[in-house]
Amino acid sequence: MELSNKLALIGAVRSLGGSLLWSFTGFALFQYYKLPLTLVSLFYVAQAVVSSIAFIIGGYLADFLGRVQTMVISAVASSIALLIAYAVNKPLIVVLMVLTQSFFNNAYGVANTSIVGDYARGFTSLVKYFSRLRVGVNAGWAVGPAIGGLLYEIYGFRMLMLLGSVIPLAALPLLMTLPEPSYTVEAGLTFHVNRAFAMFLIPSFLTFLVMGQLGFPLLTYYNMHDGLTTFQVGLLYMENGLLVVFLQDFIGRYLRRPSLISLGMVIYGVSYLAVAFIPGFTWAVLDMFFITLAEMVVSPLSQSIANALADPGSRGRYMGLYSLITGLGRTMASSISGVLLTYTIKQPLTLWGFVFAVAISSSGLYSIIIKDTLVISRRA
């Protein structure tokens, strides 16, 4: 099996288990475990701290321990953490174990991103690999949230923790067959990043602040403001996943210019601004198409540009730093939106206008920073 397809299949299995759980974690802490929105926001702050540590440690492990070995260890440890949360099912233990699972899952992600950079040759190859990987990941996302939303309503959040623990283990045998790429490691516990990569991280943080809305913020808003059920929102997530499965490879063929990421952020901003004016489920389905279109442009380009700008001798640590910044953006999205939802649920334009402004700011910064010839020549 081709390596890109193997990575996509592993991603599909893991995302199926993860999407059952993470689409509803913040909402479950609020509704199922009766924590106030302010504490849910603090949970996401804690997750940001834990993830930050995981990204840095994961980068070092990926460089010094190996990409595949880091992925295997992290996969097993994250499943064990969720199994403990399922068995105990007390709010404090659930929070602690979910944070532990997040730590290992993020370490896995750093190694996974690094191994793609090792396998790919050239910028176009990077986009192809990341597009194919997203097809696999979103195949899991296509069905996971819809199933998770239904199971949540019938059995509660505990069942989702059990399935989130067991399902990813099915990918372990295939994961262990991945060849460890050969690379020369830059020695030392510290490293520097080049200027182009450092500049790229600034709009990347803003980008993932926008991308992070597709989770707790959107679910909670649709439920509290528009009266959509968790199952209906799960169907929207399923739409998102199916669109990526069927269209990502096709769109990826035309993403030859890194600067197209600016256009993707404009589409993101307008699509999220439209959420404030959407009256119900039918219009939400239409808007989700454009949100997903932006995602299919921005996500593979962002990962490809980061890998193209990274120094090969310390790729794991570069990807750890990239994951740290983007992970902080994604997590802070839930935290900031959680606070804004508390005060602006009856004034949706405040929340979604903020998201629009962040997206347009990110697009403008990309326009200034990203030079197609620089990115492509560094990878070549």
Sine and cosine of phi, psi and omega as CSV:
sin_phi,cos_phi,sin_psi,cos_psi,sin_omega,cos_omega
0.00,0.00,0.70,-0.71,0.02,-1.00
-0.87,0.50,0.60,-0.80,-0.09,-1.00
-0.85,0.52,-0.64,0.77,0.00,-1.00
-0.89,0.45,-0.61,0.79,0.02,-1.00
-0.95,0.32,-0.60,0.80,0.03,-1.00
-0.90,0.44,-0.70,0.71,0.05,-1.00
-0.89,0.46,-0.62,0.79,0.01,-1.00
-0.91,0.42,-0.65,0.76,0.00,-1.00
-0.92,0.40,-0.68,0.73,0.07,-1.00
-0.87,0.50,-0.69,0.72,0.02,-1.00
-0.88,0.47,-0.60,0.80,0.00,-1.00
-0.90,0.45,-0.72,0.70,-0.01,-1.00
-0.91,0.42,-0.71,0.70,-0.03,-1.00
-0.92,0.40,-0.63,0.78,-0.02,-1.00
-0.95,0.32,-0.47,0.88,0.07,-1.00
-0.87,0.49,-0.74,0.67,0.04,-1.00
-0.92,0.39,-0.67,0.74,-0.02,-1.00
-0.93,0.38,-0.62,0.78,-0.04,-1.00
-0.95,0.32,-0.45,0.89,0.10,-0.99
-0.87,0.49,-0.57,0.82,-0.14,-0.99
-1.00,-0.08,-0.82,0.57,-0.23,-0.97
-0.96,0.28,-0.34,0.94,0.07,-1.00
-0.92,0.40,-0.38,0.93,-0.14,-0.99
-0.83,-0.56,0.10,0.99,-0.09,-1.00
-0.89,0.46,-0.82,0.57,0.00,-1.00
-0.87,0.49,-0.65,0.76,0.01,-1.00
-0.91,0.41,-0.60,0.80,0.01,-1.00
-0.92,0.38,-0.63,0.77,0.05,-1.00
-0.88,0.47,-0.56,0.83,0.00,-1.00
-0.98,0.22,-0.74,0.67,-0.11,-0.99
-1.00,-0.07,-0.73,0.68,-0.13,-0.99
-0.98,0.19,-0.67,0.74,-0.02,-1.00
-0.98,-0.20,0.05,1.00,0.15,-0.99
0.89,0.46,0.54,0.84,0.09,-1.00
-1.00,0.08,0.64,-0.76,0.03,-1.00
-0.92,0.38,0.34,-0.94,-0.04,-1.00
-0.86,0.52,-0.53,0.85,0.01,-1.00
-0.90,0.43,-0.64,0.77,0.04,-1.00
-0.95,0.33,-0.57,0.82,0.08,-1.00
-0.89,0.46,-0.64,0.77,0.06,-1.00
-0.89,0.46,-0.64,0.77,0.05,-1.00
-0.91,0.41,-0.56,0.83,0.08,-1.00
-0.85,0.53,-0.68,0.73,0.00,-1.00
-0.94,0.33,-0.49,0.87,0.11,-0.99
-0.91,0.41,-0.70,0.72,0.04,-1.00
-0.88,0.47,-0.63,0.77,0.03,-1.00
-0.90,0.44,-0.59,0.81,0.04,-1.00
-0.89,0.45,-0.66,0.75,0.01,-1.00
-0.92,0.40,-0.74,0.67,0.00,-1.00
-0.88,0.48,-0.69,0.72,-0.01,-1.00
-0.90,0.43,-0.61,0.80,0.02,-1.00
-0.86,0.51,-0.72,0.70,0.03,-1.00
-0.90,0.43,-0.66,0.75,-0.03,-1.00
-0.90,0.44,-0.63,0.77,-0.03,-1.00
-0.90,0.43,-0.68,0.74,-0.01,-1.00
-0.93,0.36,-0.75,0.67,0.01,-1.00
-0.89,0.45,-0.66,0.75,0.02,-1.00
-0.87,0.49,-0.60,0.80,0.04,-1.00
-0.90,0.44,-0.69,0.72,0.03,-1.00
-0.91,0.41,-0.68,0.73,0.01,-1.00
-0.89,0.46,-0.65,0.76,-0.01,-1.00
-0.89,0.46,-0.58,0.81,0.01,-1.00
-0.97,0.23,-0.69,0.72,-0.18,-0.98
-0.99,-0.14,-0.54,0.84,0.01,-1.00
-1.00,-0.02,-0.52,0.85,-0.03,-1.00
0.87,-0.50,0.54,-0.84,-0.04,-1.00
-0.90,0.43,-0.78,0.62,-0.10,-0.99
-0.92,0.40,-0.71,0.71,-0.02,-1.00
-0.89,0.46,-0.62,0.78,0.06,-1.00
-0.89,0.45,-0.65,0.76,0.01,-1.00
-0.91,0.40,-0.67,0.75,-0.02,-1.00
-0.91,0.42,-0.76,0.65,0.00,-1.00
-0.87,0.50,-0.69,0.72,-0.03,-1.00
-0.92,0.40,-0.62,0.78,-0.01,-1.00
-0.89,0.45,-0.70,0.71,-0.01,-1.00
-0.92,0.39,-0.71,0.70,-0.04,-1.00
-0.90,0.44,-0.63,0.78,-0.01,-1.00
-0.92,0.39,-0.59,0.81,0.04,-1.00
-0.93,0.37,-0.64,0.77,0.03,-1.00
-0.88,0.47,-0.66,0.75,-0.01,-1.00
-0.87,0.49,-0.70,0.71,0.00,-1.00
-0.93,0.36,-0.54,0.84,0.04,-1.00
-0.91,0.42,-0.62,0.78,0.07,-1.00
-0.90,0.43,-0.67,0.74,0.03,-1.00
-0.88,0.48,-0.66,0.75,0.03,-1.00
-0.90,0.44,-0.70,0.72,-0.08,-1.00
-0.92,0.39,-0.64,0.76,-0.06,-1.00
-1.00,0.08,-0.74,0.67,0.06,-1.00
0.82,0.58,0.65,0.76,0.15,-0.99
-0.94,-0.34,0.61,-0.79,-0.11,-0.99
-0.75,0.66,-0.74,0.67,-0.04,-1.00
-0.90,0.43,-0.71,0.70,0.00,-1.00
-0.91,0.41,-0.64,0.77,0.03,-1.00
-0.87,0.50,-0.73,0.69,0.01,-1.00
-0.87,0.49,-0.73,0.68,-0.03,-1.00
-0.90,0.45,-0.70,0.72,-0.03,-1.00
-0.95,0.31,-0.58,0.82,0.07,-1.00
-0.91,0.42,-0.62,0.79,0.07,-1.00
-0.92,0.40,-0.62,0.79,0.06,-1.00
-0.90,0.44,-0.69,0.72,0.05,-1.00
-0.87,0.49,-0.63,0.77,0.03,-1.00
-0.89,0.46,-0.64,0.77,0.02,-1.00
-0.84,0.54,-0.81,0.59,-0.07,-1.00
-0.95,0.31,-0.55,0.84,0.02,-1.00
-0.91,0.41,-0.60,0.80,0.03,-1.00
-0.95,0.30,-0.59,0.80,0.10,-1.00
-0.88,0.47,-0.64,0.77,0.07,-1.00
-0.86,0.51,-0.70,0.71,-0.05,-1.00
-0.88,0.47,-0.61,0.79,0.03,-1.00
-0.89,0.45,-0.73,0.69,0.01,-1.00
-0.90,0.43,-0.61,0.79,0.00,-1.00
-0.91,0.42,-0.70,0.72,0.04,-1.00
-0.90,0.43,-0.61,0.79,0.00,-1.00
-0.91,0.40,-0.65,0.76,-0.07,-1.00
-0.94,0.35,-0.51,0.86,0.09,-1.00
-0.90,0.43,-0.68,0.73,0.04,-1.00
-0.88,0.48,-0.54,0.84,0.03,-1.00
-0.95,0.31,-0.63,0.77,-0.06,-1.00
-0.97,0.26,-0.62,0.79,-0.13,-0.99
-0.96,0.28,0.48,-0.88,0.04,-1.00
-0.78,-0.63,0.96,-0.29,-0.02,-1.00
1.00,-0.06,0.37,-0.93,-0.08,-1.00
-0.90,0.43,-0.67,0.75,0.01,-1.00
-0.89,0.46,-0.61,0.79,0.05,-1.00
-0.91,0.42,-0.63,0.78,0.06,-1.00
-0.86,0.51,-0.74,0.67,0.00,-1.00
-0.87,0.48,-0.64,0.77,0.02,-1.00
-0.89,0.47,-0.73,0.68,0.00,-1.00
-0.88,0.47,-0.75,0.67,-0.05,-1.00
-0.94,0.35,-0.53,0.85,0.08,-1.00
-0.91,0.42,-0.71,0.70,0.02,-1.00
-0.90,0.43,-0.64,0.77,0.04,-1.00
-0.88,0.47,-0.64,0.77,0.01,-1.00
-0.92,0.38,-0.52,0.86,0.09,-1.00
-0.87,0.49,-0.72,0.69,0.02,-1.00
-0.90,0.43,-0.75,0.66,-0.02,-1.00
-0.86,0.51,-0.67,0.74,-0.05,-1.00
-0.98,0.18,-0.25,0.97,0.17,-0.99
-0.90,0.45,-0.63,0.77,0.10,-1.00
-0.93,0.37,-0.66,0.75,0.01,-1.00
-0.92,0.40,-0.44,0.90,-0.06,-1.00
-0.90,0.44,-0.58,0.82,-0.04,-1.00
-0.94,-0.33,-0.44,0.90,-0.09,-1.00
-0.84,0.54,-0.82,0.58,-0.04,-1.00
-0.89,0.46,-0.61,0.79,0.02,-1.00
-0.91,0.42,-0.72,0.70,0.05,-1.00
-0.91,0.42,-0.69,0.72,0.00,-1.00
-0.88,0.48,-0.66,0.75,0.02,-1.00
-0.88,0.47,-0.65,0.76,0.02,-1.00
-0.93,0.36,-0.71,0.70,0.02,-1.00
-0.90,0.44,-0.58,0.81,0.03,-1.00
-0.88,0.48,-0.69,0.72,-0.02,-1.00
-0.93,0.37,-0.53,0.85,-0.06,-1.00
-1.00,0.02,-0.74,0.67,-0.14,-0.99
-0.94,-0.35,-0.27,0.96,-0.03,-1.00
1.00,-0.04,0.03,-1.00,-0.12,-0.99
-0.95,0.32,-0.43,0.90,-0.06,-1.00
-0.87,0.50,-0.66,0.75,0.02,-1.00
-0.88,0.48,-0.58,0.81,0.01,-1.00
-0.91,0.40,-0.58,0.82,0.03,-1.00
-0.91,0.41,-0.64,0.77,0.02,-1.00
-0.90,0.44,-0.75,0.66,0.00,-1.00
-0.91,0.41,-0.59,0.81,0.04,-1.00
-0.91,0.41,-0.40,0.92,0.05,-1.00
-0.99,0.12,-0.67,0.74,-0.16,-0.99
-0.99,0.12,-0.70,0.72,-0.13,-0.99
-0.85,0.52,-0.73,0.68,-0.02,-1.00
-0.86,0.50,-0.41,0.91,0.00,-1.00
-0.91,0.41,-0.34,0.94,0.01,-1.00
-0.91,0.41,-0.37,0.93,0.00,-1.00
-1.00,0.06,-0.13,0.99,-0.10,-0.99
-0.87,0.49,-0.71,0.70,0.01,-1.00
-0.85,0.52,-0.66,0.75,0.02,-1.00
-0.94,0.35,-0.61,0.79,0.02,-1.00
-0.87,0.49,-0.63,0.78,-0.05,-1.00
-0.95,0.30,-0.20,0.98,0.03,-1.00
-1.00,0.00,-0.10,1.00,-0.01,-1.00
-0.91,0.43,0.71,-0.71,0.06,-1.00
-0.96,0.28,0.70,-0.72,0.05,-1.00
-0.96,0.27,0.86,-0.51,-0.03,-1.00
-0.93,0.38,0.46,-0.89,0.07,-1.00
-1.00,-0.03,0.73,-0.68,0.01,-1.00
-0.39,-0.92,0.42,-0.91,0.03,-1.00
-0.99,-0.11,0.84,-0.54,-0.07,-1.00
-1.00,0.04,0.74,-0.68,0.13,-0.99
-0.96,0.27,0.86,-0.51,-0.11,-0.99
-0.93,0.36,0.37,-0.93,0.08,-1.00
0.97,-0.26,0.40,-0.92,-0.02,-1.00
-1.00,0.00,-0.14,0.99,0.05,-1.00
-0.88,-0.48,0.36,-0.93,0.04,-1.00
-0.41,-0.91,0.34,-0.94,0.05,-1.00
-0.94,-0.33,0.31,-0.95,0.11,-0.99
-0.90,-0.43,0.54,-0.84,0.01,-1.00
-0.95,0.31,0.30,-0.95,-0.12,-0.99
-0.89,0.45,-0.66,0.75,-0.03,-1.00
-0.88,0.48,-0.66,0.75,0.01,-1.00
-0.92,0.40,-0.69,0.73,0.00,-1.00
-0.87,0.49,-0.67,0.74,0.03,-1.00
-0.91,0.42,-0.60,0.80,-0.01,-1.00
-0.90,0.43,-0.49,0.87,-0.03,-1.00
-0.92,0.39,-0.42,0.91,-0.06,-1.00
-0.91,0.42,-0.84,0.54,0.05,-1.00
-0.94,0.35,-0.38,0.92,0.02,-1.00
-0.89,0.45,-0.63,0.78,0.06,-1.00
-0.86,0.51,-0.72,0.70,0.00,-1.00
-0.91,0.41,-0.61,0.79,0.02,-1.00
-0.85,0.53,-0.73,0.69,-0.07,-1.00
-0.99,0.17,-0.26,0.96,0.19,-0.98
-0.91,0.42,-0.56,0.83,0.07,-1.00
-0.98,0.21,-0.73,0.68,-0.04,-1.00
-0.89,0.46,-0.48,0.88,-0.01,-1.00
-0.94,0.35,-0.12,0.99,0.03,-1.00
-0.94,0.33,-0.36,0.93,-0.02,-1.00
-0.99,0.14,0.97,0.26,-0.04,-1.00
0.01,-1.00,-0.79,-0.61,-0.02,-1.00
-0.80,0.60,-0.73,0.69,-0.04,-1.00
-0.87,0.49,-0.75,0.66,-0.06,-1.00
-0.93,0.36,-0.67,0.75,0.03,-1.00
-0.86,0.51,-0.76,0.65,-0.05,-1.00
-0.91,0.41,-0.64,0.77,0.01,-1.00
-0.90,0.44,-0.75,0.66,-0.02,-1.00
-0.88,0.47,-0.59,0.81,-0.01,-1.00
-0.95,0.30,-0.73,0.69,-0.08,-1.00
-0.99,0.17,-0.58,0.81,-0.10,-1.00
-1.00,-0.07,-0.69,0.72,-0.09,-1.00
-0.97,-0.23,-0.11,0.99,0.05,-1.00
0.97,0.25,0.33,0.95,0.05,-1.00
-0.96,0.27,0.60,-0.80,0.05,-1.00
-0.98,0.19,0.26,-0.97,0.05,-1.00
-0.89,0.46,-0.52,0.85,0.03,-1.00
-0.92,0.39,-0.66,0.75,0.03,-1.00
-0.90,0.44,-0.67,0.74,0.05,-1.00
-0.92,0.39,-0.58,0.82,0.09,-1.00
-0.86,0.50,-0.59,0.81,0.06,-1.00
-0.91,0.41,-0.59,0.81,0.06,-1.00
-0.90,0.43,-0.65,0.76,0.06,-1.00
-0.91,0.42,-0.59,0.80,0.05,-1.00
-0.90,0.44,-0.66,0.75,0.07,-1.00
-0.84,0.53,-0.71,0.70,0.03,-1.00
-0.83,0.55,-0.74,0.67,-0.02,-1.00
-0.92,0.40,-0.67,0.74,-0.02,-1.00
-0.92,0.40,-0.64,0.77,0.04,-1.00
-0.87,0.50,-0.67,0.74,0.02,-1.00
-0.91,0.40,-0.67,0.74,-0.01,-1.00
-0.85,0.53,-0.69,0.72,-0.11,-0.99
-1.00,-0.01,-0.37,0.93,-0.12,-0.99
-0.89,-0.45,-0.32,0.95,-0.13,-0.99
-0.88,0.48,-0.71,0.70,0.01,-1.00
-0.87,0.50,-0.66,0.75,0.00,-1.00
-0.90,0.44,-0.74,0.67,-0.01,-1.00
-0.92,0.40,-0.59,0.80,-0.01,-1.00
-0.86,0.52,-0.48,0.88,0.01,-1.00
-0.91,0.42,-0.41,0.91,-0.07,-1.00
-0.98,-0.22,0.07,1.00,-0.01,-1.00
-1.00,-0.05,0.88,0.47,-0.04,-1.00
-1.00,-0.01,-0.27,0.96,-0.01,-1.00
-0.94,-0.33,0.90,-0.44,0.03,-1.00
-0.81,0.58,-0.52,0.85,-0.06,-1.00
-0.92,0.39,-0.20,0.98,0.04,-1.00
-0.90,0.43,-0.23,0.97,0.03,-1.00
-0.88,0.47,-0.48,0.88,0.04,-1.00
-0.90,0.43,-0.68,0.73,0.04,-1.00
-0.89,0.46,-0.66,0.75,0.02,-1.00
-0.85,0.52,-0.63,0.78,-0.01,-1.00
-0.94,0.33,-0.52,0.85,0.08,-1.00
-0.91,0.42,-0.70,0.72,0.04,-1.00
-0.88,0.48,-0.67,0.75,0.05,-1.00
-0.84,0.54,-0.77,0.63,-0.08,-1.00
-0.87,0.49,-0.73,0.69,-0.01,-1.00
-0.91,0.41,-0.63,0.77,-0.02,-1.00
-0.90,0.43,-0.68,0.73,0.02,-1.00
-0.96,0.28,-0.53,0.85,0.10,-1.00
-0.88,0.47,-0.59,0.81,-0.01,-1.00
-0.91,0.42,-0.40,0.91,0.01,-1.00
-0.84,0.54,-0.57,0.82,-0.03,-1.00
-0.90,0.43,-0.35,0.94,-0.07,-1.00
-0.94,-0.33,0.01,1.00,-0.06,-1.00
-0.98,0.18,0.81,-0.58,-0.08,-1.00
-1.00,0.08,-0.30,0.95,-0.05,-1.00
-0.13,-0.99,-0.24,-0.97,-0.16,-0.99
-0.90,0.43,-0.67,0.74,-0.07,-1.00
-0.87,0.50,-0.72,0.69,0.02,-1.00
-0.94,0.35,-0.51,0.86,0.04,-1.00
-0.90,0.44,-0.58,0.81,0.05,-1.00
-0.88,0.48,-0.70,0.71,0.02,-1.00
-0.90,0.43,-0.70,0.71,-0.03,-1.00
-0.92,0.40,-0.54,0.84,0.02,-1.00
-0.89,0.46,-0.49,0.87,0.05,-1.00
-0.87,0.50,-0.71,0.70,-0.05,-1.00
-0.96,0.27,-0.57,0.82,0.10,-0.99
-0.87,0.49,-0.68,0.73,-0.01,-1.00
-0.94,0.35,-0.60,0.80,0.06,-1.00
-0.85,0.52,-0.70,0.71,0.04,-1.00
-0.88,0.48,-0.67,0.74,0.00,-1.00
-0.88,0.47,-0.65,0.76,-0.04,-1.00
-0.93,0.36,-0.38,0.93,0.08,-1.00
-1.00,0.06,-0.74,0.67,-0.17,-0.99
-0.96,0.26,-0.72,0.69,-0.16,-0.99
-0.89,0.46,-0.81,0.59,0.00,-1.00
-0.91,0.41,-0.54,0.84,0.03,-1.00
-0.93,0.38,-0.67,0.74,-0.01,-1.00
-0.87,0.49,-0.74,0.67,0.00,-1.00
-0.91,0.41,-0.62,0.79,-0.02,-1.00
-0.93,0.36,-0.67,0.74,0.02,-1.00
-0.89,0.45,-0.69,0.73,0.01,-1.00
-0.86,0.51,-0.70,0.71,0.01,-1.00
-0.93,0.38,-0.60,0.80,0.00,-1.00
-0.91,0.41,-0.56,0.83,-0.04,-1.00
-1.00,0.07,-0.23,0.97,-0.06,-1.00
-0.96,0.27,0.52,-0.86,0.12,-0.99
-0.98,0.18,0.82,-0.57,-0.09,-1.00
-0.83,0.56,-0.54,0.84,-0.06,-1.00
-0.93,0.36,-0.28,0.96,0.03,-1.00
-0.67,-0.74,0.65,0.76,-0.06,-1.00
-0.86,0.52,-0.67,0.75,-0.01,-1.00
-0.85,0.52,-0.69,0.73,-0.01,-1.00
-0.95,0.31,-0.57,0.82,0.11,-0.99
-0.88,0.47,-0.73,0.69,-0.01,-1.00
-0.93,0.36,-0.48,0.88,0.10,-0.99
-0.90,0.43,-0.68,0.74,0.02,-1.00
-0.93,0.36,-0.66,0.75,0.07,-1.00
-0.86,0.51,-0.72,0.70,0.01,-1.00
-0.91,0.41,-0.57,0.82,0.05,-1.00
-0.87,0.49,-0.77,0.64,-0.05,-1.00
-0.92,0.39,-0.73,0.68,-0.01,-1.00
-0.94,0.34,-0.58,0.82,0.05,-1.00
-0.91,0.41,-0.64,0.77,0.08,-1.00
-0.88,0.48,-0.66,0.75,0.04,-1.00
-0.88,0.47,-0.71,0.70,-0.02,-1.00
-0.91,0.42,-0.68,0.74,-0.03,-1.00
-0.95,0.31,-0.68,0.73,0.03,-1.00
-0.90,0.44,-0.41,0.91,0.07,-1.00
-0.87,0.50,-0.70,0.71,0.01,-1.00
-0.93,0.36,-0.62,0.78,-0.01,-1.00
-0.92,0.39,-0.76,0.65,-0.01,-1.00
-0.90,0.43,-0.70,0.71,-0.01,-1.00
-0.92,0.40,-0.54,0.84,0.06,-1.00
-0.87,0.49,-0.67,0.74,0.05,-1.00
-0.92,0.38,-0.71,0.71,-0.01,-1.00
-0.90,0.44,-0.57,0.82,0.03,-1.00
-0.89,0.45,-0.55,0.84,-0.01,-1.00
-0.89,0.45,-0.60,0.80,-0.12,-0.99
-0.96,-0.28,-0.27,0.96,-0.14,-0.99
-0.81,-0.59,0.34,0.94,-0.04,-1.00
-0.87,0.49,-0.46,0.89,0.04,-1.00
-1.00,-0.07,-0.04,1.00,0.06,-1.00
-0.77,-0.64,0.95,0.32,-0.13,-0.99
-0.88,0.47,-0.41,0.91,-0.03,-1.00
-0.90,0.44,-0.44,0.90,0.03,-1.00
-0.90,0.44,-0.74,0.67,-0.02,-1.00
-0.93,0.38,-0.80,0.60,-0.12,-0.99
-0.98,0.22,-0.39,0.92,0.15,-0.99
-0.92,0.38,-0.60,0.80,0.07,-1.00
-0.89,0.46,-0.70,0.71,0.01,-1.00
-0.89,0.46,-0.65,0.76,0.04,-1.00
-0.87,0.50,-0.71,0.70,-0.02,-1.00
-0.89,0.46,-0.64,0.77,0.02,-1.00
-0.90,0.43,-0.68,0.74,-0.02,-1.00
-0.90,0.45,-0.70,0.71,-0.01,-1.00
-0.92,0.39,-0.60,0.80,0.06,-1.00
-0.89,0.46,-0.69,0.73,0.02,-1.00
-0.88,0.47,-0.70,0.72,0.02,-1.00
-0.86,0.51,-0.69,0.72,0.01,-1.00
-0.89,0.45,-0.66,0.75,0.01,-1.00
-0.91,0.41,-0.65,0.76,0.06,-1.00
-0.86,0.51,-0.66,0.75,-0.01,-1.00
-0.86,0.50,-0.56,0.83,-0.01,-1.00
-0.98,0.18,-0.63,0.78,-0.18,-0.98
-1.00,0.03,-0.70,0.71,-0.15,-0.99
-0.97,0.24,0.84,-0.54,0.10,-0.99
-0.89,-0.47,0.91,-0.42,-0.08,-1.00
-0.80,0.60,-0.71,0.70,-0.07,-1.00
-0.90,0.44,-0.60,0.80,-0.01,-1.00
-0.92,0.39,-0.74,0.67,-0.04,-1.00
-0.90,0.44,-0.75,0.66,-0.06,-1.00
-0.93,0.37,-0.64,0.77,-0.02,-1.00
-0.93,0.37,-0.56,0.83,0.02,-1.00
-0.91,0.41,-0.62,0.79,0.00,-1.00
-0.96,0.27,-0.63,0.77,-0.04,-1.00
-0.91,0.41,0.00,0.00,0.00,0.00
